[in-house]
Amino acid sequence: MGNREALLAAARACVYQRGFAGTTARDIATAAGVSLASIGYHFGSKERLLTEAFTEATGQLLSDELAKRIRSAARDRSRAEAFADTWSGIEELFGRHRNGLVASAENLIRSHRAMATDQRHMATVHEHAIADFAALVGELHPPLSETQARAIGKLYFVLVNGLALQWISDPASPLPTGEELATAIAALAP
């Protein structure tokens, strides 16, 4: 593992242990076994390191697992059935990644208050996630137009983020079921 990757891993470990506010650049460098100057060299600032550590790792992990759910749900089912199945039991996915979800939510707020470059980085990450969902939906449901697949990709992105925030804030309360979400969407159609 190179210094860049070691810094990303150390940043995640330090934040899980101390939170964003309690994590210093020195903590991260020490945990990574590199010099403090390495943060500046690879990322420019501690803030950018933290942004990248949580947008790349946690976002990719959740996207990969959600993509598996979407693929599995699409087998021999209508789009509506596949949609409902994708979102049923999503709490289990969130539960396995609680620390990462909490840190990602904190990172989102932190990056909102940070430099404009962090905000642009987040916008780029979000656009990639939406494009990935759209491509997957288009692949699994070829009759959809590109516009329809992109709209569904955006919906999936909004749902995973919104449901994750709801779950983080109140994990004891049930999230809407996949059936409830599918019923709501069907009720909106003419």
JONORKA-V687707 format. One record per backbone hydrogen bond with DSSP energy under -1.0 kcal/mol. CO is the residue of the C=O (numbers start at 1). NH is the residue of the N-H. E is the energy in kcal/mol with one decimal. If there is no record, write none. Layout:
# JONORKA-V687707
[[CO NH E] [CO NH E]]
This chain:
# JONORKA-V687707
[[2 6 -2.5] [3 7 -2.5] [4 8 -2.1] [5 9 -2.4] [6 10 -2.5] [7 11 -2.6] [8 12 -1.9] [9 13 -2.4] [10 14 -2.8] [11 15 -2.3] [12 16 -2.5] [13 17 -1.7] [14 18 -3.6] [15 19 -2.4] [20 23 -1.2] [24 28 -1.9] [25 29 -2.7] [26 30 -2.7] [27 31 -2.5] [28 32 -2.1] [29 33 -1.1] [29 34 -2.3] [35 38 -1.3] [36 39 -1.2] [37 41 -2.3] [38 42 -2.6] [39 43 -2.7] [39 44 -1.0] [45 49 -1.9] [46 50 -2.6] [47 51 -2.4] [48 52 -2.6] [49 53 -2.7] [50 54 -1.7] [51 55 -2.3] [52 56 -2.0] [56 60 -1.8] [57 61 -2.2] [58 62 -2.7] [59 63 -2.5] [60 64 -2.7] [61 65 -2.2] [62 66 -2.9] [63 67 -2.6] [64 68 -1.8] [65 69 -1.8] [66 70 -2.7] [67 71 -2.7] [68 72 -2.7] [69 73 -2.6] [70 74 -1.5] [74 77 -1.4] [78 82 -2.8] [79 83 -2.5] [80 84 -2.2] [81 85 -2.5] [82 86 -2.3] [83 87 -1.5] [84 88 -1.1] [87 90 -1.4] [89 92 -1.6] [90 94 -2.1] [91 95 -3.0] [92 96 -1.7] [94 97 -1.0] [97 101 -2.6] [98 102 -2.8] [99 103 -2.4] [100 104 -2.4] [101 105 -2.5] [102 106 -2.3] [103 107 -2.6] [104 108 -2.3] [105 109 -1.8] [106 110 -2.6] [107 111 -3.1] [108 112 -1.6] [109 113 -1.4] [115 119 -1.5] [116 120 -2.5] [117 121 -2.1] [118 122 -2.4] [119 123 -2.3] [120 124 -2.2] [121 125 -2.4] [122 126 -2.7] [123 127 -2.3] [124 128 -2.2] [125 129 -2.2] [126 130 -2.5] [127 131 -2.5] [128 132 -2.5] [129 133 -2.4] [130 134 -2.7] [131 135 -2.5] [132 136 -2.2] [133 137 -2.8] [134 138 -2.7] [135 139 -2.2] [136 140 -2.4] [137 141 -2.0] [141 144 -2.1] [145 149 -2.7] [146 150 -2.4] [147 151 -2.2] [148 152 -2.3] [149 153 -2.4] [150 154 -2.4] [151 155 -2.2] [152 156 -2.8] [153 157 -2.1] [154 158 -2.7] [155 159 -2.8] [156 160 -2.7] [157 161 -1.9] [158 162 -3.0] [159 163 -3.2] [160 164 -1.8] [161 165 -2.3] [162 166 -2.4] [163 167 -2.7] [164 168 -2.7] [165 169 -2.2] [166 170 -1.6] [170 173 -1.3] [177 181 -2.4] [178 182 -2.6] [179 183 -2.7] [180 184 -2.2] [181 185 -2.2] [182 186 -2.6] [183 187 -2.2]]
